[in-house]
Amino acid sequence: MSSTNPDPSAAAPAFIPLEANPELMTSLLHKLGLSPALSVHDVYSLTDPDMLSFVPRPALAVLLVFPVSAAYESHRLAEDSLLDEYKGKGPQEPVVWFRQTIRNACGLMGLLHAVANGPAREYIRTFSRLPPFCHPSRPCLRWPEILIMEVLATTEYSANPCYVLSRDSEKPSDLDTLIENAVPLDPVSRAQLLEKTPSLATAHREAASQGATEAPEASDDVDLHYVCFVRGEDGTLWELDGRRKGPLNRGQLDAGEDVLSEKALTWGPRKFLEREGADLRFSAVALAGSLD
């Protein structure tokens, strides 16, 4: 896979393209192991503050669907020509990035980038990293590992609707296992891990086949693509796209600014809209606290 043509080869594994449907995406993430405290929400506008107010805040990630146009490819080639291939790995990475080697899997890649980084990662069900007690919009209490089993044994813990582990939980979720296994690997090995994770393929196939519109074939060429924006632990706005050479640092957000803040939208999604002019084939969803 070269920098001029970053797409997987025709012989690569292929997934059915994933519809930008919040209900399907939420179901997919919950099945893989994300806490019910988080859900995917429609973003009805990237410019209208009133429409943006429908999304619960803070928003932890934004997934933008955009047309892979000649203008975009020209921009990508020019920017990537100045960058080295990313080779980061390990817990010291500022952000977890996955290279895309599965055809038409950009929606899944976006979701993985959304939950593997920033505060969302703490909402993945696991025994080794107990999720927060509360909704992401409220202050959270985190427990040391030594108290995990004691907490799980309490009636109060299992009865609270914000808690995401039950007393009969016995093993890490598929999502937690995947991310824990991916972190120590370099980008090439991470991509191979995704290709060889059957639970990921199964969950994606079930979700992609249940969209509101007729799903394309896995082998179809699709000219729409997902990119994910997340706020890192240090406040960096990251653009994460498996077609690029690596994660892209788009600037430093101030305290209290999330991925739907004016600054984040200006540095991120709105740049795509500006490049495309009259092309209206854009949509967006955000990962944020559940409304239920």
N, C-alpha and C positions, 0 to 999 in steps of 0.2 A: 504494500500500500504506500504510494508515494505522496509527497506533499501537494503535487499538482492534481492528483486524483485520489482523494482520501477514502473513497467509497469501497466497501467490501467487494470482492470479486464475485462474478456470477456463480462460482462454485461454493461460495461461503454459505453457511447456514442462513435461513431466512425465516422471519416472523411475519405474521399478518400485521399490517400497519395498525397502530393503536389510535382510536378516535379520541379527540380531546373532549372527553365526556367525564365530568367530575365524579359522577356516581360510579362509573366503571373503574376509573382510576383509584378512587377511594376503596372500592371493594377489592381491587387487586392488591393494594398496599396493605390493607388489613389482613387479607388472606396470607400474605407473606410474613406478616408479623409486626406491622406498625400499630401503635396504640390507637384505640378508638377516640382518644382525645384529639387527634388530628384528622383532618379531612381535606380533600381537594375542592376548591370553589371556583366557579366561573369568575373571570375578570371581564366585565362588560365594556370597559373602556380603559385605555392607558393614559388618557388625557383629561377626563372629566372627574373632578374631585368628588362630585356627588355620586357618580357610579362606582368609583373606587371605594366609597364608604360602605358598600354592601359586603365587602370582604372583611372577615374578622381580623383584627390586628393584635399582635404583630404578624405580618405575613412572613413565613420562614423561607419560602422559595417561590419563584415565578417560572412557569414553563411557557415559552412563547413558541407558537407554530408560525412559521414564515415560509415564503416561497424561495426556493433555491434558484434565484434568477441569475442572469449574466452579471448584473450589477453587484449582487452579493458575492458571486464567485471571484470577480475581479478584486473586490475588497479583501476577501479571504486570502487569495494568493499573495497580494501585496503585503498584508500583515504577517502571514505565516513565513514569508521569505526572510523576515528579519528575526525569526525565532528558531531556537534549537528544538530538537525533539525532546519532549518531556520524559524524564527517566526517574521521577520521584517515587519514593515508596517509604513505608514505615510510619510509625506514629508521629514522627516529627514533621510530616507533611502539613502544610497549612490548609490543604484541602484534598479530598479524595476524588480523583479523576479516573474515569473509565474510557478507554479507547473503544470505539464501536467497530466490531468486526462481524456483526450479525446484520444481514440486510433487513431494512425496514424496522429496525429495533430502536429507532431514535426516541420514540415515546417512552419506552421502558428505560432507556439510558437516562432520559431526563428525570424520571421518577427516582431512579437509583441515586443520581446526583443530588436530588432534593432531600432525600432522607439520610444519606450518608454523611452529610455535612451540617455544621452549625447546630443550633438547639434541637433540630428535628431528630438527630441521631440518638438523643436521650429518650426518645419516645418509641424506641424499638424494643419489643418484649425480649427480656433475657434475664437469667438469674445472675449473670456476672456483672451487669450494669443495671441496677434497679431504676426504672423510669421515675420521673418526678411524680409527686402525689397529685399535682394540680394541673389545671388547664394552662396552656402556654401564655395566656394573657395575664395570669396572676402570679404572685411570688411563689416560688417552688421550694420545697424542702427535699433534700436528697439525703439518703441514708448510707452510712458506711457498710461495706460488704458483710461485716460480722453480724449485723442486725437483720440481714435479709430473711433468714429462715424464721426468726422470731416475728418479724412483721407479717410474713405470709401466713403465719399461724393464727393471727388475730382475726376475730370476726369483723372488727372495724375496717381493716384493710380490704377484705374481700367484699364487703358490702358497699363501700363507697364507689359510686359510678365513675369517679375520676381515676381510680386505681386500675391498672391495666394487666396485673398478674393475678391469677387465682391460686388457691392453695393446691390445686391438683396439677399445676404446671410442672412438667418434668424435664423439659429439654428446651434449649434455645430455639427461637423461631428460625425459619429458613432465611429470613432477611438478616438476622443477627449473625447467623453462621456464615452467610455469604460475605458480609462486610468484614467480619473478623478475619476470615481467610484471605480476603483481598488486600487488606491494609499492608501486610509485609511484602507483597508482590510488586514487581515492576509493571508498567503498563501492558507489555506484551503478555506476561503471565496472567495479569488480571483479565485481559480480554479472553484468554483461553479458559480461565475459570468460569466466566459467564457462559461460554459456549458449552461447557461440560456440566452445567448445573440443571438437571432435569426438572426440579421443582419450579425453577424460574420460567422455563419454557412452557410448562404445563399451565401455570397460573396466567401467564401472558396470553396463551392461546385461548383459554376460557374467557378472559376479559375481552380480547379483541374480537371474538366472534359474537359478542352480545351487544354491539353498538346499535345506536338508533338508525344508522344508515348501513347500507349493504357494504360489508367489508371487502376491500380489494384482496386479491390473491397475495400470498406471501412472496411470490416471484415477481410481482408487478413492479415497474419502475414508478416511483412516486416523487414528485417534485416539491413536496412540502416536508419540512424538517422541524424538529424540536430543538430548542436550546434552553438551558436552565440557568437561572441567576440565583445565587445564594449569598447570604452574608456570613463570612467566616467568623471564627471565634475572636479574631483581632479586629473585626469591623470592616475587613476588606470585602468589596463587592466582586464576586467571581462570576465570570461567564464560563459555563461548563458545557462543552459540546464534543462528543466523541469523534467528530470529523476533523477537529482541529489538531494542532501539534501538542496541545496540552491545555491546562487551565489558564484562563486569561484574567489578569488583574485589571479591573476597570476603575479602581479608585478606592479611597478610604471614606467610609460612612461615619458620621458622627454618632455619639451615643443616642439611642432612642430612634435612630433612622432604620427602618426595615427595607425590604426589597421593593415595596410599593411607595416608598418615600419619593419626593420630587427629585432628589439627587440621584437615587438609584434608577428611577425610570428614565431620566435624562441620559445617564451614562450607559444604560443597558437597552431595554426594549425599544425606546423611541428612536435610537440610532438606526434600527432595522427599518422602522416605518419611514424615516427620512430618506433612506437609500432607495426605497422602492417606489416612492411617489404615489401614483394612482392605483397601484396593485392593492386590492382589498382582501387578499387571501391571508389574513392574519387572524389569529385567535390566541387567547391566553387563559391560563388557569393558575391558581395560587394554592400553595400548601399552608394551611393555617388551622387555628383551633376549630373543633367541631361545634356546630350550632345546637346540636341535640343535647 
